[in-house]
Amino acid sequence: MDSAARTQRPRECDLLNLNIVNQPVEWLLFSQFSVVLAFVHLFTFFMVVPIFNSMIRIDKRLIEAAYDAGASGCRRCGTS
């Protein structure tokens, strides 16, 4: 592999240098799969953090009152 290819795809060269793969992995580069995977990785953070922030603000006394009233685990958190 020439030096121009090494500067364009450093991660792929790492896989080649570590002998994890024998040839470039084309389906990881500039494919629809890699774009979808990157979007899922990016937007998962923006989905989980607001849910976490909303749930952490639930008053502990409210959860304890639901438990005392006999609510199941899912119903205590506000789901059906």
C-alpha positions in Angstrom: 0.0 0.0 0.0 1.5 3.4 -1.0 1.8 6.4 1.3 -1.1 8.2 -0.3 -3.5 5.4 0.6 -2.1 5.3 4.2 -2.9 9.0 4.7 -6.4 8.6 3.3 -7.5 5.7 5.4 -5.5 5.5 8.7 -8.0 3.2 10.5 -8.0 0.7 7.7 -4.2 0.7 7.7 -4.2 0.0 11.4 -6.3 -3.1 10.8 -3.9 -4.2 8.1 -0.8 -3.5 10.2 -2.2 -5.5 13.1 -2.9 -8.4 10.7 -6.6 -8.3 11.7 -7.6 -8.2 8.0 -5.7 -9.2 4.9 -7.1 -6.6 2.5 -9.0 -3.3 2.9 -12.5 -3.6 4.2 -14.6 -1.8 1.6 -18.0 -2.2 3.2 -16.9 0.0 6.1 -15.8 2.9 3.9 -18.3 5.3 2.3 -21.2 2.8 2.3 -24.8 3.2 3.4 -24.1 0.8 6.3 -21.3 2.9 7.7 -23.4 6.1 7.4 -26.4 4.5 9.2 -24.1 3.1 11.9 -22.6 6.5 12.5 -26.0 8.1 12.7 -27.2 5.5 15.2 -24.1 6.0 17.3 -24.5 9.7 17.2 -28.3 10.0 17.8 -28.4 7.3 20.5 -26.7 9.8 22.8 -29.3 12.4 22.0 -32.1 9.9 22.8 -30.7 8.4 26.0 -29.6 11.6 27.7 -33.1 13.4 27.7 -34.8 10.2 28.9 -32.2 9.8 31.7 -32.5 13.5 32.7 -36.3 13.2 32.8 -36.2 10.0 34.9 -33.6 11.3 37.4 -35.9 14.2 38.2 -38.8 11.9 39.3 -39.3 12.5 43.0 -38.2 9.5 45.1 -41.2 9.9 47.3 -43.5 9.4 44.3 -41.7 6.1 43.4 -41.9 5.0 47.0 -45.7 5.8 47.1 -46.3 3.8 44.0 -44.4 0.9 45.6 -46.5 1.1 48.8 -49.6 1.2 46.7 -48.6 -2.2 45.1 -47.5 -1.0 41.6 -45.3 -3.3 39.6 -41.8 -2.1 38.5 -42.9 -0.8 35.1 -45.9 1.0 36.5 -43.8 2.7 39.1 -41.8 4.4 36.3 -44.9 5.7 34.5 -45.2 3.1 31.8 -48.2 0.8 31.3 
